[in-house]
Amino acid sequence: MPDDAAPLGASFGLQEPPIPVLDGRAGSVARCGTAVAAYAALDLGTNNCRLLVGAPAHGGFRVVDSFSRIVRLGEGLASTGRLSETAMDRAIAALSACADKLARRPVRQFQAVATEACRRAQNGPAFLARVEAETGLRPRIISAREEAELAMESCSPLLEESDRRALLFDIGGGSTEIAWIRVPPGCGRYGQGPGPAELIGYVSMPLGVVTLAERAGASCFTQEGFEAVVDEVAAHLRRFDRVHCIGQEIRAGGVRLIGTSGTVTTLAGVALALPRYRRPLVDGRILDIEVADQALGDLFALGRAGLAAHPCVGPDRVDFVLPGCAVYAAIRRVWPVPTLTVADRGLREGMLLRMMRGDRFAWRDRGPAARRHGP
């Protein structure tokens, strides 16, 4: 999905004097004068390589640069247990482009993470050593729990005071993360800020759009094959449901369903009949579940050629849309929440929000004299 520049995230109220800025690639120190410093976050996933650069702004942060490229790093991983040379070459090319962007734009802090493909691959650590040697970037492999926490961080501003619980799902390339979240009083966009929402439980299923596309992608274009994937995913979800009694909480009310992935943003783009994908029209949009269901039906009816030609899908994503829709349909079957909140945000936004908030507290802790004289 394209990255459109728009304010994101929670309200920080940052008012900072001149501060040192770290070059994202080389780690050198530069000055930003009176300008607000930028922060950068990189997410190397199973299917995509994404970079986001943001600067603190009123109400959150302003996106000043971004990069997204489909690299299919996890291609063939399910059958071999290793990252292929071709897939690693594609990822290195995308990461080199990110490194070039960072070298041209000094940033105060930079974080890079790698997720399911590098977690599972036997040669994941060796690949990341090659990444550092060739690009200067040092992505760290994060756990499934941290992945869920970062997604929760980025989506917390979409919560509202009436929410008691939130069910957050992220349909990735190599896995799908489900987060079950407690929403305390005063949390949400109309409360005193986005936190602290609490992660009650999470599950990471080894079923993402890449793994499902390789195993059952062609069959997803048939009703029988699509339903088979829905049944498989639903069985995983029901085990998680039994542990946390999520269905019972949904029946009691006050549970918000939030989806953050290319699958749900595509559903929103189709539901809104967008002539081209536009993030500001999608992020934070609340869809009646029947509207989302109709969008799913419309996508399924298009077939391969129709999906490739659709402005919210395109030829690069045609193999991944219906497997992702099958995962969404399973979530919809097990947890019938009446609305779906669509989030075009994820790990990168979560990392940026954490970095900015950490700097805000660090700056306050230095005291008025240190703030007055600068670093």
C-alpha positions in Angstrom: 0.0 0.0 0.0 1.3 3.5 -0.7 2.5 5.6 2.1 0.7 9.0 2.2 2.1 11.9 4.3 -0.3 12.6 7.1 -0.3 13.2 10.8 -0.3 10.0 12.8 0.0 8.7 16.3 -0.7 9.8 19.8 -0.6 13.4 21.2 2.8 14.1 22.7 2.8 17.9 23.0 6.6 18.0 22.3 8.2 21.4 22.6 12.0 20.9 22.2 14.9 23.3 21.9 17.9 22.4 19.7 18.9 18.7 20.1 21.6 16.4 18.7 20.6 14.4 15.7 22.0 11.0 14.8 22.6 10.0 11.2 20.6 6.9 10.6 23.3 5.0 8.8 26.6 6.1 10.2 25.6 7.0 13.7 27.4 10.4 13.5 26.1 13.4 15.4 24.7 16.4 13.6 22.8 19.5 14.6 19.2 20.3 13.6 19.3 23.9 14.8 15.8 25.0 15.8 14.2 22.4 13.5 12.3 19.5 15.1 14.3 16.3 14.8 13.2 13.4 12.7 13.0 9.7 13.8 13.2 6.7 11.5 11.9 3.1 11.8 12.4 0.2 9.5 10.3 -3.0 9.4 11.8 -6.0 7.4 8.9 -8.4 7.1 8.3 -11.7 5.3 6.8 -9.9 2.3 7.7 -6.2 2.6 10.5 -3.9 3.5 9.2 -0.6 4.9 10.9 2.6 6.1 9.1 5.5 7.8 10.7 8.8 8.8 8.6 11.1 11.0 9.0 14.4 12.9 7.0 15.2 16.1 4.0 17.4 15.3 0.9 18.5 17.1 -1.3 15.4 17.7 1.5 12.9 17.0 4.0 13.0 14.2 4.3 14.2 10.6 5.6 11.7 8.0 8.5 13.3 6.2 9.7 10.4 4.1 8.7 6.7 3.5 9.7 3.7 1.5 7.9 0.4 0.8 8.8 -2.4 -1.5 7.6 -6.0 -1.8 10.7 -8.2 -1.4 9.1 -11.6 -0.7 11.9 -12.5 1.8 10.1 -15.5 3.0 9.6 -17.0 -0.5 10.1 -20.8 -0.2 10.9 -20.6 3.5 8.1 -22.9 4.5 9.4 -25.8 2.4 13.2 -25.3 2.9 13.5 -23.6 6.3 16.0 -21.2 4.8 16.0 -17.8 3.1 16.8 -18.2 -0.6 19.6 -16.4 -2.3 17.2 -14.6 -4.7 15.0 -13.5 -1.8 17.9 -12.2 0.2 19.2 -10.3 -2.9 15.8 -8.6 -3.3 15.8 -7.6 0.4 19.4 -6.3 0.3 18.5 -4.1 -2.7 15.5 -2.6 -0.8 17.5 -2.2 2.4 20.3 -0.4 0.4 17.7 2.0 -0.9 16.6 2.6 2.7 20.2 3.2 3.8 20.7 5.7 1.0 17.6 7.6 2.2 18.9 7.7 5.7 22.3 8.8 4.7 20.8 11.9 3.0 18.5 12.7 6.0 20.0 13.0 9.5 17.7 11.5 12.1 17.8 11.7 15.9 17.0 8.0 16.4 16.7 5.0 14.1 15.4 1.5 14.9 15.2 -1.5 12.5 13.4 -4.8 13.2 13.0 -8.1 11.4 10.1 -10.4 12.0 8.8 -13.8 11.1 11.0 -14.8 8.1 14.2 -14.0 10.0 12.8 -15.6 13.2 12.1 -18.9 11.4 15.0 -19.1 8.9 18.0 -21.2 9.8 20.2 -18.7 8.0 18.3 -15.6 9.4 21.2 -14.4 11.6 23.7 -14.9 8.8 21.5 -12.9 6.5 21.3 -10.0 9.0 25.1 -10.1 9.3 25.3 -9.7 5.5 22.7 -6.8 5.7 25.0 -5.0 8.2 28.1 -5.6 6.1 26.5 -4.4 2.8 24.2 -1.6 4.0 25.4 -0.5 7.4 21.9 -1.2 8.8 21.4 -3.5 11.8 17.9 -4.9 12.1 17.2 -6.9 15.2 14.9 -9.9 15.2 12.0 -9.2 17.5 9.7 -11.7 19.2 6.1 -12.3 18.3 5.2 -10.6 21.6 7.1 -7.5 20.8 5.5 -7.5 17.4 2.1 -7.5 19.0 3.1 -4.8 21.5 4.3 -2.5 18.7 1.1 -3.0 16.7 -0.8 -2.2 19.9 1.3 0.9 20.4 0.6 2.2 16.9 -3.2 1.5 17.0 -3.9 2.7 20.6 -4.9 6.2 19.4 -7.8 4.5 17.5 -9.3 3.4 20.8 -12.2 5.3 22.4 -13.4 5.8 25.9 -16.4 3.5 25.4 -14.0 0.5 24.7 -13.4 -2.1 27.4 -11.4 -4.4 25.3 -9.8 -4.4 21.9 -9.0 -7.3 19.6 -6.2 -6.4 17.3 -5.1 -8.5 14.3 -2.1 -8.1 12.0 -2.1 -10.4 8.9 1.5 -10.5 7.9 3.5 -12.3 5.2 4.7 -15.2 7.3 2.4 -15.1 10.3 -0.7 -13.5 11.8 -0.6 -11.9 15.2 -3.7 -11.6 17.4 -3.5 -9.3 20.4 -6.2 -9.2 23.1 -6.1 -5.8 24.9 -7.5 -4.4 28.1 -8.6 -0.7 27.6 -8.5 1.2 30.9 -10.8 4.1 31.7 -9.6 7.4 30.1 -7.7 5.6 27.3 -8.4 6.5 23.7 -8.6 9.5 21.5 -11.0 11.4 23.8 -9.3 10.5 27.0 -5.9 11.6 28.4 -3.8 10.0 25.7 -3.4 6.6 24.1 -2.2 4.5 27.0 -1.6 2.6 28.9 -3.5 0.0 27.0 -2.6 -3.5 28.4 -1.7 -6.6 26.4 -3.7 -9.4 28.1 -2.6 -12.1 25.7 -1.4 -12.7 22.2 -0.9 -15.5 19.7 1.2 -15.7 16.6 0.0 -18.2 14.0 2.4 -19.4 11.3 -0.2 -18.5 8.7 0.5 -15.4 6.7 -0.3 -14.3 3.1 3.0 -15.6 1.7 3.0 -19.0 3.4 -0.7 -19.5 2.5 -0.2 -18.3 -1.0 2.6 -20.8 -1.6 0.7 -23.6 -0.1 -2.9 -22.9 -1.1 -2.9 -19.7 -3.1 -4.3 -21.1 -6.3 -7.1 -22.9 -4.5 -8.1 -19.7 -2.7 -9.6 -18.6 -6.1 -12.2 -21.4 -5.7 -15.0 -21.4 -3.0 -13.9 -24.8 -1.7 -10.3 -23.9 -1.4 -11.1 -20.6 0.2 -13.3 -22.2 2.8 -10.7 -24.8 3.6 -8.2 -22.0 4.6 -10.9 -20.3 6.6 -11.6 -23.5 8.5 -7.9 -24.1 9.2 -7.4 -20.5 10.6 -10.6 -20.6 12.6 -9.4 -23.8 14.4 -6.3 -21.9 15.6 -8.4 -18.9 16.7 -10.9 -21.0 18.7 -8.0 -22.3 20.8 -7.0 -18.7 21.7 -10.7 -17.8 22.2 -11.1 -20.6 24.8 -8.1 -19.4 26.8 -9.4 -15.7 27.0 -13.2 -16.1 26.7 -13.2 -13.5 24.0 -16.5 -14.5 22.5 -18.1 -14.0 25.9 -16.6 -10.5 26.2 -17.9 -9.6 22.7 -21.4 -10.6 23.7 -21.1 -8.3 26.8 -20.2 -5.4 24.5 -17.5 -2.8 24.4 -15.0 -4.8 22.3 -13.3 -3.0 19.3 -12.0 -5.1 16.4 -9.0 -3.4 14.8 -7.2 -4.8 11.7 -3.8 -3.6 10.6 -2.6 -5.2 7.4 -2.7 -4.8 3.6 -5.7 -7.1 3.7 -7.9 -4.9 5.7 -6.8 -1.6 4.0 -7.6 -3.3 0.7 -11.0 -4.2 2.0 -11.5 -0.6 3.0 -10.4 0.7 -0.3 -12.8 -1.5 -2.1 -15.7 -0.7 0.3 -15.1 3.0 -0.3 -14.8 2.5 -4.1 -11.6 4.5 -4.2 -10.2 5.1 -7.7 -6.8 4.7 -6.2 -5.6 3.9 -2.7 -5.4 6.9 -0.3 -4.2 6.4 3.2 -5.9 9.4 4.8 -9.3 8.1 3.6 -8.6 4.6 5.0 -6.6 4.9 8.3 -9.0 5.0 11.3 -12.1 4.3 9.1 -14.8 2.3 10.9 -16.7 -0.1 8.6 -19.9 -1.9 9.4 -19.0 -5.5 9.3 -21.6 -6.1 6.5 -19.8 -3.5 4.4 -16.5 -5.3 4.9 -18.1 -8.6 4.1 -19.4 -7.2 0.9 -16.0 -5.9 -0.1 -14.5 -9.3 0.5 -17.2 -10.8 -1.7 -16.4 -8.2 -4.4 -12.7 -9.1 -4.3 -13.4 -12.8 -4.5 -15.7 -12.3 -7.5 -13.0 -10.4 -9.5 -10.8 -13.4 -10.1 -7.0 -13.2 -10.8 -7.3 -10.8 -13.8 -9.7 -8.5 -12.0 -7.6 -8.3 -8.9 -4.5 -7.5 -10.9 -6.3 -4.6 -12.6 -7.9 -3.3 -9.4 -6.3 0.1 -8.3 -6.3 -1.1 -4.6 -4.6 -4.4 -5.4 -2.4 -4.5 -8.5 -0.3 -7.3 -10.1 2.3 -7.4 -7.3 -0.2 -8.3 -4.7 -2.7 -10.5 -6.7 -1.5 -13.8 -5.1 -1.7 -12.5 -1.6 -5.1 -10.8 -1.4 -7.4 -13.8 -1.2 -5.3 -15.8 1.3 -5.4 -12.7 3.5 -9.1 -12.4 3.0 -9.5 -16.0 4.2 -7.6 -15.2 7.4 -9.9 -12.2 7.9 -13.0 -14.3 7.2 -11.9 -16.7 9.9 -11.5 -13.9 12.4 -14.9 -12.6 11.4 -16.4 -16.1 11.8 -15.0 -16.7 15.3 -15.4 -13.2 16.6 -18.5 -11.5 15.2 -17.9 -7.9 16.3 -20.3 -5.5 14.5 -17.7 -3.1 13.2 -14.1 -3.2 11.9 -11.7 -0.4 12.6 -9.2 -0.2 9.8 -5.6 0.8 10.7 -3.0 1.7 8.0 -0.3 1.7 10.6 1.9 -0.9 12.2 5.3 -1.7 13.6 7.1 1.4 12.1 4.5 3.7 13.7 4.8 1.9 17.0 8.6 2.3 17.0 8.4 6.0 16.1 5.9 6.6 18.9 8.1 4.8 21.4 11.2 6.7 20.4 9.5 10.1 20.5 7.9 9.4 23.9 11.2 8.1 25.3 12.9 11.3 24.2 10.1 13.5 25.7 10.5 11.9 29.1 14.3 11.9 28.9 14.3 15.6 28.1 11.9 16.4 31.0 14.1 14.4 33.4 17.2 16.6 32.5 15.7 19.5 34.4 15.1 23.2 33.3 18.8 24.2 33.4 19.9 21.4 31.0 17.0 22.1 28.7 17.8 25.8 28.7 21.5 25.3 27.7 21.0 22.4 25.4 23.0 19.2 25.1 
